[in-house]
Amino acid sequence: MRVRAVVAHDELHRDGESLVLLDGQVHRVSALGTMIRDRARHGASVEELAAALEEEFGRPTGGTALELTTGAVQTLLDVGLLAPEE
């Protein structure tokens, strides 16, 4: 699956995290979610995102990078901060 970051009305970045204003709601996004959105600005596959996150944050505990990235991507899709790329 490929995803793309949804263009926000405004964003504030601090210490790796971000506040994202989208459709009248402010979302507090973790450093991991912020990196996913940043890497997906022009579209990215979940596999590409997993590799980038593993490189930046190291190997995860409690699952593979791909499994955990898939979950994080789904969360961002559910709240509208990412969209599937056709």
N, C-alpha and C positions, 0 to 999 in steps of 0.2 A: 504494500500500500504506500502511496505517496501522499504527502500532506503539504499544505501551504499555510503560513501564518495569516490570519485575518488582520487586515489593516485596522488599527485602533484609532479612536478619535484623539487619544493622547496617551503617552507612556512616560513614566518616571522610573529611572534606573538608579539603584543605590546598593552597594555592597553585593552585587551579583543578582539581587532580586529585583522585581519590578512591580509597579502598580500600573494596571492597564485599564483605561477607560474605554468601554465599548458598549454602545447602545444604552447609555445612561447608567451603567453599572461599573463599579470599580472592582477589579479582581487583583488580589495580591498573589503574585506568582513567584514560586520558589526559584532558587538559582538554577535548578535542573530544568524547570519549566521555561524559564527565561532563555536558557541556552537552546532548548528545543525550538522555541519561537524564533530566535535569532537565526538558527541554522535553517529553518524552514521558510525564511522570508521569500525565497525564490523557488521554493519547492524542494522536498527531500523525501527519500524513502525512509521507512522506519529502520531499516538495516543501516543506512547511512547515519541516521541520528544515534542509533545504539553504539556504533563504532566511535563517533565523536564524543559521546558521553563517557564511554569507557576510557577513552584517551585522556579526557579532562579530569574525571573524578575517580578513575581506577575501577577495578573489577568489583561488582556489587556482591554483597552477601545476600543469601536468601533467594537466589534465582539468577538466571542469566541476564546479561545486559539487554538482549533482545526482548526477553519476557517482560522485564521491568520497564523498558522503554515503551513497549506496546501498551502497557497499562497507563503510563504517564501520557502518552499520545491520546489514548482514549479519553482520559479525564479532560484534556485540553479540547478535544473535539466536542465532548458533552457540554462544556460551558461556552462553546463558540469561539474560542481563541485560536483554534486551528480549523481548517476545512479540508475535506478530501480533495485531492487534485485529480482531475479527470485525465 
